[in-house]
Amino acid sequence: KCCKTKILNLTHHFSIAGNKLISHIGDLQSTKPLLSQDLLDSRESLQQMLNTIDKKQSTINSALLDLERNVEELRELATLEEGVSYVTNWILTTAETMLNAQLKVGYDVTTADKHRLEHEILELQCWKTYGFYAELIYKIDNFPKMKDSVPFKDLMSQREWMDFVCRSFAQRLERRRNVLITSVRFYRLVAEYFDRTSEVFQSLIMGDKVEDFDLASAKLHKLKDSQQTLDTVEKEIIKEGEKLSDILSMPVKDAVGREVDVDYSEDIANVRDILDATISRSRIFVESVELQRLTLDQITHIYKYETDAETALQWMDDLYKVMLRSHTHVGTNVYEIQAQKDEHQTFQETAKGTYNYGCQLLNASLALRQSCKLETDRNIEMTQKLQTTWKQFQAVSQEQMTRLRVSAVFHRSVEEHCSKLYELKDNVLRIGQIEESSRRKVRLRKCLTSRERLLVEVGRMVRLGRLLETRLKEPFLLDDRVETMASPENVLAEADNIMASEAISARLAEVSRIAESLDSVLQDVQGGFDDVDDEVANASGEMVSRKADGSNHSDDWSSSVKSTEDESFVTASDCTCTPQSRSSSYHTASECRASPWWGGESTS
């Protein structure tokens, strides 16, 4: 700048002096018409010299401007280099020192959160330098000239180094931030898991026994939700713990890429211990939860089983009432009785299935109550009600089935005996057409023998019919024990079997009429035989006399029943068998069993 000033001053002095000299020569020329050639040549030479000086002054000014511009650019380059050096040195010294002072990751939520806050403060301190770094990068990348100059190339090298250092430090800072965030999240999840497991354990597992089924259902639902939530938390703990352990196991490098000697072995061991403790606690907690869930499930099943058992009990009551209302009638012929028997058997099977269903439910409920150590009074009470209803149903049902079976046997036997009596009557009538006396005797003796055997069967059938008729008029008994028979609660209303009784009476009257007709024919045929020997005549006379008396007295069949009162009550199709007790099951005559209540009648 001093040289420039001197040059400008000297040039300005020469210009003023030359202009004055030229002006003086011009004044002389105006005063004197003729001047010497030397003065004119001097003026011309002086003018040329002034022009040359002006040109050189312009050149000097231009050179000075270029010089100033170059100096300014160099000054800017120096400023940028100084900024780059400052940023690089701050990162490598101050920032690295502050970051190296913060290497711990904490051992619980409090310490981990404290280290995270300290790291945020460090990041705030680095933001100013980051801003300066970004400004330098922008200025260097947008520098207008001297792109190919050596100073700019040196600046670009320094810029690349600064960029590498800053990026490396930022990566380490970000890694430190991620480590602390992972640590805080890990310890928070651990604390939440332990707190919630303790809460669930105290409120849902260690509480009092739950006997309220609605409360048990709500508790079970809450326990399932809690278990699902805690399972999710446990998975997150394992995920975050393994992530934290992996990050801590990775090497740490400073801003220039050198490994930093950091020992995280204790922190890794602490994380592993916490993971092991979490897994162990989870195992114990899951076992307790599964046991409690099983108990609550059992209580819920108890409620469902007993609710269904109440329904089964109500069904049994309804079936019992329907049976008393619609299944206590007896038909008047074999076909009607068979249809009633089939319908009654189906009804019995339905009731038995309902009873078995209720018993299974109550047995399952009882087993679950005993497993859960709950009171069994309600279950026992329902079982007793179901059994009582079933016994009442069974008593009436078996009695009705016996009446149907015996009625069917009676009507079939009546038809068979009537057919045999008609057949025997026809045979007797054909005897009267035989002329040979010996043949008549033999045929008559055979007819009398057949009649005797047939009358035994008819007598049994008549006794069966009269006892059946009496039985159909009697009420149903719910208890067969003698000491309880008179109890009003064990006696049901009489069944309306008037038509069945009338049909039985009609059948008995028909058999009596046919038997009397047979005896009359026998008497007529025997009376027409003059050559009958005394044995046949006496036997025939005795039988005819007995039947003749029976035609005049209505109690002859009753006396026949009384004379065989101690015998088993069977029909013509029966085989010999012993009387059954009243509590035994009922069978038909074709099953070679006697009806249980006939034995009771015969011994009364």
C-alpha positions in Angstrom: 0.0 0.0 0.0 2.9 2.5 0.8 4.6 1.8 -2.6 1.3 2.3 -4.3 0.8 5.7 -2.6 4.3 6.8 -3.6 3.9 5.8 -7.2 0.5 7.5 -7.4 1.9 10.7 -5.8 5.0 10.8 -8.2 2.8 10.1 -11.2 0.4 12.8 -10.2 3.4 15.3 -9.6 4.8 14.5 -13.1 1.4 15.0 -14.7 0.8 18.3 -13.1 4.4 19.6 -14.0 4.1 18.4 -17.6 0.6 19.9 -18.0 1.9 23.2 -16.6 4.9 23.2 -19.0 2.6 22.4 -22.0 0.3 25.2 -20.9 3.2 27.6 -20.6 4.4 26.8 -24.1 0.9 27.3 -25.4 0.8 30.7 -23.7 4.0 31.7 -25.4 2.7 30.6 -28.7 -0.4 32.8 -28.3 1.8 35.9 -27.4 4.4 35.3 -30.0 3.3 34.4 -33.4 6.4 32.5 -34.2 8.1 30.0 -31.9 11.1 28.1 -32.4 11.0 24.6 -33.7 12.6 23.3 -30.6 9.8 24.5 -28.4 7.2 22.9 -30.6 9.1 19.7 -30.7 9.6 19.8 -26.9 5.9 20.4 -26.4 5.1 17.4 -28.7 7.6 15.2 -26.9 6.3 16.3 -23.5 2.7 15.4 -24.6 3.8 12.0 -25.6 5.6 11.5 -22.3 2.5 12.5 -20.4 0.4 10.0 -22.4 3.0 7.3 -21.8 2.9 8.1 -18.0 -0.9 7.8 -18.0 -0.9 4.5 -19.7 1.7 3.1 -17.3 -0.3 4.5 -14.4 -3.4 2.6 -15.6 -1.4 -0.5 -15.9 0.0 0.0 -12.5 -3.5 0.5 -11.1 -4.8 -2.6 -12.7 -1.9 -4.6 -11.3 -2.4 -3.2 -7.9 -6.1 -4.2 -8.0 -5.2 -7.7 -9.0 -2.7 -7.8 -6.2 -5.2 -6.6 -3.7 -7.7 -9.2 -4.9 -5.2 -12.0 -4.6 -4.2 -10.8 -1.2 -7.8 -10.8 -0.1 -8.4 -14.3 -1.4 -5.2 -15.5 0.4 -6.5 -13.8 3.5 -9.8 -15.7 3.2 -8.0 -18.9 2.6 -5.9 -18.3 5.7 -9.1 -17.6 7.7 -10.7 -20.8 6.4 -7.6 -22.8 7.2 -7.6 -21.3 10.7 -11.3 -22.3 11.1 -10.6 -25.8 9.9 -7.7 -26.2 12.2 -9.8 -24.9 15.1 -12.6 -27.4 14.5 -10.2 -30.3 14.0 -8.3 -29.5 17.1 -11.4 -29.0 19.2 -12.8 -32.3 18.1 -9.5 -34.2 18.7 -8.8 -32.6 22.1 -11.8 -31.0 23.9 -14.6 -33.1 22.5 -12.7 -36.4 22.7 -11.7 -35.6 26.3 -15.3 -34.9 27.3 -16.6 -38.0 25.5 -13.9 -40.2 27.0 -15.0 -39.0 30.4 -18.5 -40.5 29.8 -18.1 -44.2 29.2 -20.4 -45.8 31.8 -23.8 -47.0 30.8 -25.4 -47.4 34.3 -26.7 -50.4 36.3 -30.3 -49.3 36.8 -32.9 -46.9 35.5 -31.7 -44.0 37.6 -28.0 -44.2 36.7 -28.7 -44.9 33.0 -31.0 -42.0 32.8 -28.4 -39.8 34.5 -25.8 -40.8 31.9 -28.2 -40.1 29.2 -28.9 -36.5 30.4 -25.1 -35.9 30.7 -24.7 -37.1 27.1 -27.4 -34.7 26.0 -25.5 -31.8 27.6 -22.3 -32.9 25.7 -24.3 -33.0 22.5 -25.5 -29.4 23.2 -21.9 -28.3 23.7 -20.9 -29.9 20.3 -23.7 -28.2 18.4 -21.8 -24.8 18.2 -18.8 -26.6 16.7 -21.1 -28.5 14.4 -22.5 -25.3 13.1 -19.1 -23.8 12.5 -18.1 -27.0 10.8 -21.1 -26.8 8.5 -20.3 -23.1 7.7 -16.7 -23.9 6.8 -17.8 -26.8 4.6 -20.2 -24.5 2.7 -17.6 -21.7 2.3 -14.9 -24.0 1.1 -17.2 -25.8 -1.4 -18.4 -22.4 -2.7 -15.0 -20.6 -2.8 -15.1 -18.5 -6.1 -11.5 -18.6 -7.4 -8.1 -20.1 -7.1 -9.5 -23.6 -7.5 -6.2 -24.8 -9.0 -3.9 -22.9 -6.7 -1.7 -24.6 -4.2 -3.1 -22.9 -1.1 -6.7 -24.0 -2.1 -5.5 -27.5 -2.7 -3.9 -27.5 0.8 -7.2 -26.1 2.2 -9.1 -28.9 0.5 -6.8 -31.5 2.1 -7.4 -29.9 5.5 -11.1 -29.8 4.8 -11.2 -33.5 4.0 -9.3 -34.3 7.2 -11.7 -32.1 9.2 -14.7 -33.8 7.6 -13.3 -37.3 8.4 -12.6 -36.3 12.0 -16.0 -34.7 12.5 -17.9 -37.6 11.0 -16.0 -40.1 13.0 -16.7 -38.2 16.2 -20.3 -37.8 15.3 -20.6 -41.5 14.7 -19.1 -42.3 18.1 -21.4 -39.7 19.7 -24.4 -41.3 18.0 -23.2 -44.7 19.1 -22.9 -43.5 22.6 -26.4 -42.0 22.4 -27.8 -45.3 21.1 -26.0 -47.3 23.9 -27.5 -45.0 26.6 -31.0 -45.1 25.0 -30.9 -48.9 24.8 -29.6 -49.1 28.4 -32.4 -46.8 29.7 -35.0 -48.8 27.8 -33.6 -52.1 29.0 -33.6 -51.1 32.7 -37.0 -49.5 32.4 -38.5 -52.7 30.9 -36.8 -54.8 33.6 -38.2 -52.6 36.3 -41.7 -52.6 34.7 -41.5 -56.4 34.3 -40.6 -57.0 37.9 -43.1 -54.5 39.3 -46.0 -55.9 37.2 -45.1 -59.5 37.9 -45.1 -58.7 41.6 -48.5 -56.9 41.2 -50.0 -59.8 39.3 -48.6 -62.3 41.7 -50.0 -60.5 44.7 -53.4 -59.6 43.3 -54.3 -62.5 41.0 -52.3 -65.5 42.3 -51.8 -65.1 46.0 -55.3 -63.8 46.7 -58.1 -65.7 48.5 -59.8 -68.6 46.9 -62.4 -67.5 44.4 -65.7 -69.2 44.7 -67.7 -66.6 42.9 -67.9 -67.9 39.3 -68.4 -64.4 37.7 -65.4 -63.1 39.6 -63.4 -66.2 38.6 -64.2 -65.6 35.0 -63.2 -61.9 35.2 -60.1 -62.8 37.1 -59.2 -65.4 34.5 -59.7 -62.9 31.7 -57.5 -60.3 33.5 -54.9 -63.0 34.2 -54.7 -64.0 30.5 -54.4 -60.3 29.4 -51.7 -59.7 32.0 -49.8 -62.8 30.9 -49.9 -61.8 27.3 -48.7 -58.3 28.2 -45.9 -59.6 30.4 -44.8 -62.1 27.7 -44.5 -59.2 25.3 -42.5 -57.2 27.9 -40.2 -60.3 28.5 -39.5 -60.6 24.8 -38.7 -56.9 24.6 -36.3 -57.3 27.6 -34.5 -60.2 26.0 -34.3 -58.3 22.7 -33.0 -55.0 24.3 -30.6 -56.9 26.6 -29.0 -58.8 23.8 -28.9 -55.7 21.7 -27.2 -53.8 24.6 -24.7 -56.6 25.2 -23.8 -56.8 21.5 -23.3 -53.0 21.3 -21.1 -53.0 24.3 -19.1 -55.9 22.9 -18.2 -53.9 19.8 -14.9 -52.0 19.7 -14.9 -48.2 20.3 -12.9 -46.0 18.0 -11.9 -42.3 18.4 -12.2 -39.5 15.8 -9.1 -40.6 14.0 -10.1 -44.3 13.9 -7.9 -45.5 16.7 -9.5 -48.0 19.2 -10.3 -46.7 22.6 -9.4 -48.9 25.5 -12.9 -49.3 27.1 -13.8 -52.2 29.4 -17.5 -53.0 29.4 -17.1 -56.5 30.8 -18.8 -55.6 34.1 -21.7 -54.0 32.3 -22.1 -56.9 30.0 -22.0 -59.3 32.9 -24.6 -57.2 34.7 -26.9 -57.3 31.7 -26.4 -61.1 31.4 -27.2 -61.5 35.1 -30.4 -59.4 34.7 -31.4 -61.5 31.7 -30.9 -64.7 33.6 -32.8 -63.3 36.6 -35.6 -62.2 34.3 -35.8 -65.7 32.6 -35.8 -67.4 36.0 -38.5 -65.1 37.3 -40.5 -65.6 34.1 -40.3 -69.4 34.5 -41.5 -69.3 38.1 -44.2 -66.7 37.2 -45.4 -68.8 34.2 -45.7 -71.9 36.4 -47.7 -70.0 39.0 -49.8 -68.3 36.4 -50.5 -71.6 34.6 -51.5 -73.2 38.0 -53.8 -70.3 38.8 -55.2 -70.3 35.3 -55.9 -74.0 35.6 -57.7 -73.4 38.9 -59.7 -70.5 37.5 -60.5 -72.6 34.4 -61.6 -75.4 36.6 -63.9 -73.0 38.6 -65.3 -71.7 35.3 -65.9 -75.3 34.2 -67.5 -76.0 37.5 -70.0 -73.2 36.9 -70.7 -74.4 33.4 -71.1 -78.1 34.4 -73.4 -77.2 37.3 -75.4 -74.9 35.1 -75.8 -77.7 32.6 -76.6 -80.1 35.4 -79.4 -77.8 36.6 -80.7 -77.9 33.1 -80.5 -81.7 33.1 -82.3 -81.8 36.5 -85.0 -79.5 35.1 -85.3 -81.8 32.0 -85.7 -84.8 34.4 -88.4 -83.0 36.2 -90.2 -82.2 33.0 -89.8 -85.8 31.7 -91.2 -87.1 35.0 -94.2 -84.8 34.8 -94.8 -85.7 31.1 -94.6 -89.4 32.0 -97.2 -89.0 34.8 -99.4 -87.0 32.5 -99.1 -89.0 29.2 -97.4 -92.4 29.9 -99.5 -94.1 32.6 -102.2 -95.5 30.4 -102.5 -99.1 29.2 -104.0 -100.1 25.9 -106.9 -102.5 25.2 -105.3 -104.8 22.7 -101.9 -106.2 21.8 -101.1 -103.8 19.0 -101.9 -100.7 21.0 -100.0 -102.0 24.0 -96.9 -102.8 21.8 -97.0 -99.3 20.4 -97.2 -97.9 23.9 -94.4 -100.1 25.1 -92.1 -99.0 22.2 -92.9 -95.4 22.9 -92.3 -95.9 26.6 -89.0 -97.6 26.0 -87.9 -94.6 23.8 -89.1 -92.3 26.6 -87.1 -94.3 29.2 -83.9 -94.2 27.0 -84.3 -90.4 26.7 -84.7 -90.1 30.5 -81.8 -92.4 31.1 -79.6 -90.4 28.7 -80.6 -87.2 30.5 -79.9 -88.8 33.9 -76.5 -90.0 32.8 -75.7 -86.6 31.3 -76.5 -84.9 34.6 -74.5 -87.5 36.5 -71.5 -87.0 34.3 -71.7 -83.3 34.7 -72.1 -83.5 38.5 -69.3 -86.1 38.8 -67.0 -83.8 36.8 -68.0 -80.8 38.9 -67.4 -82.8 42.1 -63.9 -83.8 40.9 -63.1 -80.3 40.0 -64.4 -78.9 43.3 -62.3 -81.5 45.2 -59.3 -80.6 43.1 -59.8 -76.9 43.8 -60.6 -77.6 47.5 -64.0 -75.9 47.2 -67.2 -76.7 49.1 -69.1 -79.7 47.8 -72.4 -79.1 49.5 -74.2 -77.6 46.5 -72.9 -80.4 44.3 -74.1 -83.1 46.7 -77.5 -81.4 47.0 -77.9 -81.3 43.2 -76.8 -85.0 43.0 -79.3 -86.0 45.6 -82.1 -84.1 43.8 -81.2 -85.7 40.5 -81.0 -89.2 42.0 -84.3 -88.7 43.8 -86.0 -87.5 40.7 -84.5 -90.4 38.8 -85.6 -93.0 41.4 -89.1 -91.6 41.3 -89.1 -91.6 37.5 -87.7 -95.2 37.4 -90.2 -96.4 40.0 -93.2 -95.2 38.0 -91.5 -96.0 34.6 -90.7 -99.6 35.6 -94.2 -100.1 37.1 -95.7 -98.8 33.9 -93.5 -101.0 31.7 -94.4 -104.0 33.8 -98.1 -103.2 33.4 -97.6 -102.9 29.6 -95.6 -106.2 29.4 -98.0 -108.2 31.6 -101.0 -106.7 29.7 -99.4 -107.7 26.4 -98.8 -111.2 27.7 -102.3 -111.5 29.0 -103.9 -110.4 25.7 -101.7 -112.8 23.7 -102.4 -115.6 26.1 -106.1 -115.0 26.0 -106.1 -115.2 22.2 -104.1 -118.4 22.3 -106.3 -120.0 24.9 -109.4 -119.0 23.2 -108.1 -120.5 20.0 -107.2 -123.7 21.8 -110.6 -123.9 23.5 -112.4 -123.5 20.2 -110.1 -126.1 18.7 -110.8 -128.5 21.6 -114.5 -127.8 21.3 -114.4 -128.7 17.6 -112.6 -131.9 18.4 -115.2 -132.9 21.0 -118.0 -132.2 18.5 -116.2 -134.5 16.0 -116.1 -137.2 18.7 -119.9 -137.4 18.7 -119.7 -138.4 15.0 -117.5 -141.4 15.7 -119.6 -144.7 15.8 -116.9 -147.0 17.2 -117.1 -147.0 21.0 -113.4 -147.7 21.6 -112.2 -144.9 19.4 -114.7 -142.6 21.1 -113.3 -143.6 24.5 -109.7 -143.0 23.4 -110.6 -139.7 21.7 -112.7 -138.6 24.7 -109.9 -139.5 27.1 -107.4 -137.4 25.1 -109.8 -134.5 25.0 -110.3 -134.7 28.7 -106.5 -134.8 29.3 -106.0 -131.8 26.9 -108.8 -130.0 28.6 -107.3 -130.6 32.0 -103.9 -129.2 30.9 -105.5 -126.3 29.1 -107.7 -125.4 32.1 -104.5 -125.2 34.3 -103.1 -122.7 31.8 -106.4 -120.9 31.6 -106.6 -120.8 35.4 -103.2 -119.1 35.5 -104.2 -116.7 32.8 -107.4 -115.9 34.6 -105.5 -115.2 37.8 -103.1 -113.0 35.8 -106.0 -111.1 34.3 -107.8 -110.5 37.6 -104.6 -109.4 39.3 -103.7 -107.2 36.4 -107.1 -105.6 36.4 -106.7 -105.0 40.2 -103.2 -103.6 39.6 -104.3 -101.2 36.9 -106.7 -99.6 39.4 -104.0 -99.1 42.0 -101.9 -95.9 42.3 -98.2 -95.9 41.6 -95.8 -96.3 44.5 -92.5 -94.4 44.5 -90.9 -96.6 47.2 -91.3 -100.4 47.5 -90.3 -100.6 51.2 -93.2 -101.7 53.4 -92.6 -99.1 56.1 -92.9 -96.3 53.6 -95.8 -97.5 51.4 -98.4 -95.7 53.4 -96.5 -92.4 53.3 -98.6 -89.9 51.2 -95.6 -88.5 49.5 -94.8 -92.0 48.1 -98.2 -92.5 46.5 -99.2 -91.0 43.1 -102.6 -90.6 41.7 -104.3 -93.6 40.1 -103.8 -94.0 36.3 -107.0 -93.7 34.2 -107.1 -97.3 32.9 -110.8 -97.9 33.0 -110.9 -98.9 29.3 -108.0 -101.3 29.9 -109.8 -102.8 32.9 -113.0 -103.2 30.9 -111.1 -104.9 28.1 -109.5 -107.3 30.6 -113.0 -108.1 32.0 -114.3 -108.6 28.5 -111.5 -111.0 27.8 -112.1 -112.9 31.0 -115.8 -113.1 30.3 -115.0 -114.4 26.8 -112.7 -117.1 28.1 -115.3 -118.1 30.7 -118.0 -118.3 28.0 -115.9 -120.4 25.8 -114.9 -122.7 28.7 -118.5 -123.1 29.7 -119.4 -123.8 26.1 -116.7 -126.5 26.0 -117.9 -128.1 29.2 -121.4 -128.1 27.9 -120.4 -129.8 24.7 -118.3 -132.4 26.7 -121.3 -133.1 28.9 -123.6 -133.6 25.9 -121.1 -135.8 24.1 -120.4 -137.8 27.3 -124.1 -138.2 28.0 -124.6 -139.8 24.6 -122.1 -142.5 25.3 -123.7 -145.6 26.8 -120.6 -147.7 26.6 -118.2 -145.4 28.4 -116.3 -147.1 31.1 -116.7 -145.9 34.7 -113.2 -144.2 34.9 -113.8 -141.9 32.0 -117.3 -141.3 33.0 -116.4 -140.4 36.6 -113.6 -138.1 35.5 -115.7 -136.4 32.9 -118.6 -136.2 35.3 -116.4 -134.5 37.9 -115.1 -132.0 35.4 -118.5 -131.3 34.0 -119.9 -130.9 37.4 -117.2 -128.4 38.3 -117.8 -126.4 35.2 -121.5 -126.5 35.6 -121.1 -125.1 39.1 -118.8 -122.5 37.6 -121.5 -121.4 35.2 -123.8 -120.8 38.2 -121.4 -119.1 40.5 -119.3 -116.1 39.5 -116.6 -116.8 42.1 -115.4 -120.2 40.7 -112.5 -118.5 38.8 -111.7 -116.6 42.0 -111.6 -119.9 44.0 -109.3 -121.3 41.3 -107.0 -118.3 41.7 -107.1 -118.7 45.5 -106.2 -122.3 45.2 -103.1 -121.4 43.3 -102.3 -118.2 45.1 -98.9 -119.4 46.3 -97.8 -120.3 42.7 -95.8 -118.1 40.4 -97.8 -116.0 38.1 -97.1 -117.2 34.6 -99.0 -117.7 31.4 -99.3 -120.6 29.0 -96.1 -119.5 27.3 -94.2 -119.2 30.6 -91.7 -121.7 31.9 -91.4 -122.7 35.5 -89.6 -119.9 37.5 -89.4 -118.5 41.0 -91.2 -115.4 42.0 -89.1 -112.2 41.9 -88.9 -109.6 44.5 -90.8 -106.3 44.0 -87.6 -104.3 43.6 -86.3 -106.5 40.7 -86.7 -105.5 37.1 -89.8 -106.4 35.2 -89.8 -109.0 32.4 -92.4 -110.5 30.1 -93.5 -114.1 30.3 -91.6 -114.9 27.1 -88.4 -113.8 29.1 -89.1 -116.7 31.5 -89.5 -114.3 34.4 -92.4 -113.6 36.7 -93.7 -110.1 37.2 -92.3 -108.8 40.5 -95.5 -107.4 42.0 -97.5 -110.5 41.3 -95.3 -112.3 43.7 -96.0 -109.6 46.2 -99.7 -110.0 45.6 -99.6 -113.8 46.0 -97.9 -113.6 49.4 -100.0 -110.8 50.8 
